[in-house]
Amino acid sequence: MSVHAHPDDESSKGAATLARYAAEGVEVLVVTCTGGERGDVLNPAMDRPGVRENLAAIRRDEMAEARRILGVRQHFLGFVDSGLPGPGEPLPEGCFALAPLEEAAGRLVGLIRSFRPHVVVTYDETGGYPHPDHIRTHQVTVAAFDAAGEAGRHPEAGRHPEAGRHPEAGAPWRPLKLYYQGGLSRPWFQALHDAMTARGMDSGMREVLAELPETGLEITTRVPCAEYFATRDRALLAHATQIDPNAGFMVHDRDVEREVWPTEDYHLARSHVDADADVDVDVDGATPEDDLFAGVRCPRRPQRPTAAAGAAASPGCG
């Protein structure tokens, strides 16, 4: 389960990872907390009559196409985009960033108990950048991750339409691992800038590097997924109101990226994996994991616990 703030976030953050796992047969669900109703039209080619007036519906259609390209399922959590207020401006009434934490987390708890993920991915406490919806997405996801396995928490969060094939959906479920997105880091920008410059290319990244902080999130997990970068790019371009194909992330050389940075990166924030499990990261973190399911996978899929098992501790395999 990958939890995001707006449509397009799933395609700009960890999309190649999602596409890889979906292609391998993993059940993947993208959760989009808001509809992106207050977003801007960032692609000049789409800034035309009728687009801004119908942005909410258009962004839903874009999300449907991106979901199809990635090969994943997707669910809107149902909150309203907060927008990005200027300094001193109040948040709009009824927006996601002002939603009570328990209410918002309760919706996600219901989805976790229905979909029953072993791994949950979201943003760190900074949101990746200081958009109020990204920060709230972090807060809501962490709260739901902690509450979903406790029978006494959110008893109203029962069976959800996204339950799919799991007949025991609605019982408490404890995901095994929580990750934060670690992409678009300063080391990533620096590596691509250096490699492109060495090849006589203009990276276009000098201004970005000048603004990025020297320190960032510790990376514990690097998932090889270069063969899915093209899928990621197609999903990004499906969000035509948000992605200018001639600017920003879309203009760096993809062959250079595959050569110098063939992974998408994550920070393992919480883990309930047995300490004796076969995890691919050493105790000092010197050898990163190469799989979000490290310590979770096993040769044979066990029986899922039933509701009678009480708090439904997740099985140790996925």
N, C-alpha and C positions, 0 to 999 in steps of 0.2 A: 504494500500500500504506500503510495507516494502522495503526500498531502501538500497542496499548493494554494496560493492566495487567489490567483486570477487565471482565466484562460490565457494561454501562451507560456505561463511559467513552467508547465510540465515539459514543454518542448525546448526551453532554453536552459533547463537545469536537470541534468541526468537523463535526458531523453534517449540517448544511445544505450544506456544501461537498461532502461525499460524495454526498449525494442529487442535487445539481446535476450533478456530473460523471457519475454513473451515468445520469441522465436524458439526458445528452448523448451517451451511448454509450461513455464511457470504462470500461474494465475496472477495477473497484474491489474490492480485497480488504482486509477488516478482519482483523487478527491480534490475538487475545486471548491474552495470555501465561498467564493463570490462569483457573480456573473460578469465582473469587469465593466459594470454599467457606467462608471465614471472615468473610464480610461480615455486617453487621447487617441487620435488617429495619427500614428507615427510614420506611416508610409505616405509620402506625398501623392503617389499615384492613386491612393484610395480616398484622399481628401476631396470629395466631390459631393454634390447635392444628394441627399437621401441617406448618406452613410452615418453621419453623426446623429441624425434623428432616429435611426434604427440600430444604433450601435449594439444594444443589448442582444437583439435577435441575431445580428450578424456575427457577434462574437460566439454565440452558441453554435451557429453553423460552422464557424471556423474550428471550434473545439471538436465538433463531431468529426470533421475531416482529419484533424490531427490525430484524434484517437484511432481512427481507422488506419491511418498510415503507420502508427506505432504498433498496432495490433493489440491494444489494451482495452479494458473497460474503463468507464469514466462516470463519475457521479458528482452533481452539484450539491453542495451542502445546504445551499438555499439562503445565504446571507447576501446583503447588498454591499457593493464596493464602497469603500470609504473615501476614495479619491486621495489626492496628495495635497492637503491644505498647505498654503504658504505660511511663513513664520507668523505666529500670533493668531492665525485663523482657526476657528473651532472646527471640530469634526462634525459632519452632517448628522442630524438626528436619525436614528434607526440604522446606522451603518454597522458593518461587521466589527470595526475596532471598538465600538461602544457596547456591543452585545455582552450581556453578563457571561462571565467565563463558564459558570456551571451550565448554563443553557447551551452555549456553543459546544462545550466539551461533551455534553450529554448526547447531542446529535452525532458526534463522531464516535462516541462509545457504542451507540447502536449500530453504526456501520462496521466498527471493528468486530463486535460480537457476531455480526452476520457474515462478514467476509472472512473473518478468522485468519488474518495475516500472521506470518511468522516474523516478518520484517516490516518496520514502518520507517519511512524516510520523510524528513521535513527540513526546515531551516533552523539555524542556530538562533540564539537569543537576540542577535542583531537583525534578524530577518534577511540577512544577506545584503540588504541596504535598508535605510530607515524609512520604509513605507509602512504606515500603521497597519495595513492588512497583513504584511509579511511578519511583522512582530507578533500580531495577534494569532496568526497561523501557528507560529512556534508555541505560543502559550497554550493554545487550545489542544494542539497535538500532544504536547508533553502531559497535560492534565488528563487527556483521554487515554494515553498509553498507560498511565499509572492506574487509572480507575477501571479500565475495561475488565480486568481480571478479578475484581472484588465484587462478590455477590451483593453486598449491601450498598454499593454505589450505583446510582442511576438505575434503579429497578424498572423505571419506565422505558428504558432503552431495550426494547424487545426485538423481535424478528423484524428485519429490514428488507425492503424490496430488492436490495442488492445481495441477498443471501445466496442466490445462485443454487448450487447443487448441495449445499450443506444442510441436511435436515435438522441438525441440532442447533442451528443458528439462534441466537438470542440468549443462550447461556453465557455466563462469564467466560472471557477468553483473555489470556495474557500473552501478548506478542513477546517474542524472545529477544528482539534486538531493535534499538532505536538509533537511527543514523541522522546526521545533519549533512546537508549538501555542502561540498567543499570546492565546487567548480569555480571557474573564472577568478582564480586566485592571483595574487601578484606573481608567484613563481610561474604560473601558466602564461600570463602575459609576457613575462620576462623571457621565458624559454622560446616562445614563438617570435618575439621581437628580435632576439639574438640570432635565431636560426634564419629568419627571413633577411635580416640585415647582412648576415654572412653570405647570403646568396645574391646580394645586390638588389633585394626587393625592398620597397617601402612598406614597413609593417603597419604604419598608421597608428601605432600604439604608444608613441612617446608621451602624448598628453595624458593618456590613461595611467601610464606608469608613474608620471609625476604626481598624480593625485592619490594613488593607492598607498595605504599604510604599509610599513615595512613588515609588520607581523600580522598573522592571520590564524585561522583555525588549524589546529593540529590535524594532519591527515593520517588516518589509521588504515585506510582501505582504498585501494586503487583497482578499479574494475576494468580489465581490458575490453574495449568495445569499439575499436577503430573501424571495424568493418560495418558498423551501424551508424557512422557519422553521416553518411548520405541519407539514411532514413531520418535521422535527427533533423537534418537540414530541410528535408521535404516537409516534415511536421511543422518546423518553424515557419516556413513560407506559407503554410496553410493558414496561419494567423496573419492574413494579408493586411489587416488594418494596423497591426502592431510591428511588423517586420518590413523594413526597407531592404530589398534584395541588393541594393547598391551602397549600403552603408553599414557601419557598426560591425557586429559579429559576423556578418555574411561575407566580408571582403578578404579575410585572411586566407592564405593558401592552404587548401585542405591536404595536399600531399605533404607539406611541411608539418602540419598538425599531426597527421598520422605517424610521421617519422619521429617527432620529438616528444609528443605527448599523446600516446595511444590509449589513454585511460580516462575515465571519469572518477572523481575523487570524493571521499566521504570521511566523516569523523564519527566513530562509534561512541555514542553518548551514553547509552544504557545497554546492558546485556544481562539476560537471565540464562544464558547458555551455561551448562554444567562446566565447571572449571576443568574437569578432566576430559572434556570433549576435544575432538581433533580440530583445533582452531589453528588457522594458518598465520597467526600473528604472534610474535614472541613477546615475552613479558615486558620487555623494554620498548616495544613498538618499533624496533629497528627494521623488522621485516613486515611490511604492511600486509594485511589480508588482500587477496585478489578476488574476493567473492563476498557479496553481502550475506550469503547463506553459510559462510564459514562457521563450522561447529554446529550447524543446523541440519545439513544434508546427511543422509545415511543411505546405505545400499537398498534398504527395503522400507517402503512407507508403512508406518504402523497404523493400527486402528485409531481413529480420532476418538478422544474421550466423549462420553455421552453427558447429557445434562445431569444425570445422576451422580456424576463424578464430583459434584460440588463446584468448587471455584475454577474448575476447568483449566488446570495448568496445561500449557501448550505442550504437545509432543515434541520430542527432541529432534525431529527430522521434518523436512519440508519438501 
